[in-house]
């Protein structure tokens, strides 16, 4: 069977300790070879493992603003 080409995860690593966060990030590295991942996270180490960071901020008047930042290979 073929794995899913796209995964969405919402703070799945929020309660992990350092050892298990390291394991999770290693698993993410494996998955990203064959799939795209969208991970909602507040963990700095998880964000550093990504290719891009997306942020959404609320603007005056209630509209949203999306900010995209590429993560350099040096910071990951």
TAHUGI-V410596 format. One record per residue. N is the residue number from 1. RES is the residue in one small letter. SS is DSSP state (H for helix, E for strand, C for the rest). NEAR is the number of other C-alpha atoms within 12 Angstrom. Layout:
<<N,RES,SS,NEAR> <N,RES,SS,NEAR>>
//
This chain:
<<1,x,C,4> <2,x,C,7> <3,x,C,13> <4,x,C,14> <5,x,C,15> <6,x,E,16> <7,x,E,18> <8,x,E,16> <9,x,E,17> <10,x,E,15> <11,x,C,19> <12,x,C,21> <13,x,C,27> <14,x,C,20> <15,x,C,14> <16,x,C,17> <17,x,C,13> <18,x,H,15> <19,x,H,12> <20,x,H,15> <21,x,H,22> <22,x,H,18> <23,x,H,16> <24,x,H,26> <25,x,H,27> <26,x,H,17> <27,x,H,18> <28,x,H,28> <29,x,H,21> <30,x,H,16> <31,x,H,19> <32,x,C,22> <33,x,C,15> <34,x,C,15> <35,x,C,18> <36,x,E,21> <37,x,E,27> <38,x,E,25> <39,x,E,30> <40,x,E,23> <41,x,C,23> <42,x,C,18> <43,x,C,24> <44,x,H,18> <45,x,H,21> <46,x,H,36> <47,x,H,28> <48,x,H,23> <49,x,C,31> <50,x,C,30> <51,x,C,24> <52,x,E,23> <53,x,E,25> <54,x,E,20> <55,x,E,18> <56,x,E,14> <57,x,E,14> <58,x,E,12> <59,x,C,10> <60,x,C,8> <61,x,C,8> <62,x,C,8> <63,x,C,10> <64,x,E,12> <65,x,E,14> <66,x,E,13> <67,x,E,13> <68,x,E,14> <69,x,E,15> <70,x,E,18> <71,x,C,17> <72,x,C,14> <73,x,C,11> <74,x,C,10> <75,x,C,15> <76,x,C,18>>
//
